[in-house]
Amino acid sequence: MNEIGRTLVLLGLGLVAIGAFLILSGKLAGLGRLPGDFSYESDNVKVYFPLATSLVLSAIVTILLYFFRR
């Protein structure tokens, strides 16, 4: 029963961290407008593909997970 409680607390803290990151990510300068992000606009269609932003976020998460696993 002790392990279930600990797991739930860790999951809750993880959700709080993800929520805080999502709230603050809109305020980070340049995130979402990097040179490798593709956007296309026509009269009726707007397509946005954040390739460079995805790569940067993936690298950051990979580095963080590497340090937390040690």
matplotlib code that plots the C-alpha trace (Angstrom):
import matplotlib.pyplot as plt

x = [0.0, 2.9, 4.3, 0.9, 0.8, 4.4, 3.6, 0.5, 2.4, 5.1, 2.6, 0.9, 4.2, 4.9, 1.5, 2.2, 5.6, 4.1, 1.3, 3.8, 5.9, 2.9, 1.9, 5.4, 6.2, 4.0, 6.1, 9.5, 10.9, 11.3, 9.8, 7.5, 9.0, 12.4, 13.9, 13.1, 9.4, 7.3, 4.1, 1.8, -1.1, -3.5, -7.0, -8.8, -5.9, -3.4, -0.8, 1.9, 4.5, 7.0, 9.9, 12.7, 10.8, 10.0, 13.7, 14.8, 12.2, 13.1, 16.7, 15.9, 13.7, 16.2, 19.0, 16.7, 15.7, 19.4, 20.3, 17.3, 17.9, 21.4]
y = [0.0, 2.3, 1.9, 2.8, 6.0, 6.9, 6.2, 8.3, 11.2, 11.0, 10.9, 13.9, 15.8, 14.8, 16.2, 19.4, 19.8, 19.1, 21.6, 24.3, 23.6, 24.0, 27.2, 28.7, 27.4, 30.0, 32.7, 31.4, 33.7, 32.1, 28.7, 27.7, 30.2, 28.6, 28.7, 25.1, 25.4, 25.2, 27.1, 27.4, 29.7, 30.1, 31.5, 28.6, 26.6, 27.2, 24.4, 24.7, 22.0, 22.8, 20.5, 22.4, 23.1, 19.3, 18.5, 21.0, 19.8, 16.2, 16.8, 18.7, 15.9, 13.2, 15.1, 15.5, 11.8, 10.8, 12.7, 11.6, 7.9, 8.1]
z = [0.0, 0.7, -2.9, -4.4, -2.5, -3.5, -7.1, -7.0, -5.5, -8.1, -10.9, -9.4, -9.2, -12.8, -14.0, -12.1, -13.8, -17.2, -16.6, -15.4, -18.5, -20.8, -19.1, -19.3, -22.8, -24.4, -22.7, -23.9, -26.6, -30.0, -29.1, -31.9, -34.3, -35.0, -38.5, -39.2, -38.5, -41.6, -42.2, -45.2, -45.7, -48.5, -48.7, -46.9, -45.5, -42.8, -42.0, -39.4, -38.8, -36.0, -37.0, -35.4, -32.2, -31.9, -32.4, -29.7, -27.2, -27.9, -27.2, -24.0, -22.7, -23.7, -21.8, -18.7, -18.7, -19.1, -15.9, -13.9, -14.7, -13.2]

ax = plt.figure().add_subplot(projection="3d")
ax.plot(x, y, z, "-o")
ax.set_aspect("equal")
plt.show()
